[in-house]
């Protein structure tokens, strides 16, 4: 099984709402990632979890709060977002995050619209 | 992180023509990965190159890693409409700050 699943597929939220994005993989990968992708742009790394610990936060505003409850699950909690946060949010996983770069498996993404 | 430079940004071809996208770095790369993202889709891993001068083939796709490990290319022979999408290169390394190139959007006229 080389699948990474993400829910929901689409999300519309107001600037005062609190919502969460969910990601799951069952490949035994120990590294999981959140990316943000704007239209016609490459994915931008937001967070990296390695062995369920946050190892990288690429200066992401605190209105985005990641969580890794276990090695298969990754959440992204959203609060008080801005319209410019509207984007495709991609989750990815890989065998490990350290050493040589392993290939990443991406989920289908959550398309987020902030109104 | 250091971003790799990818050219061209866009490429439009007639079906059956060849296509090449290039990925360049000012510093030596540990390895390079290539991904394809179809319109409305998500990035899908294609290949990883590690060795200097490495050449790998996947059907009509040929991937090369430069001798100095500072550049890489993806060549598609006789494009088909199914090749449409954005092709990204991504640098590997010993830290977590792995970054994607800006991508080359390929469109194919049937």
Interface residues (C-beta under 8 A of the other chain):
Chain A: X40 X41 X42 X43 X45 X48 X50 X55 X56 X58 X90 X92 X97 X98 X99 X100 X101 X103 X104 X105 X106 X107 X108 X109
Chain B: X1 X30 X31 X33 X41 X42 X43 X44 X45 X48 X50 X88 X90 X91 X92 X93 X94 X96 X97 X98 X99 X100 X101 X102 X103 X105
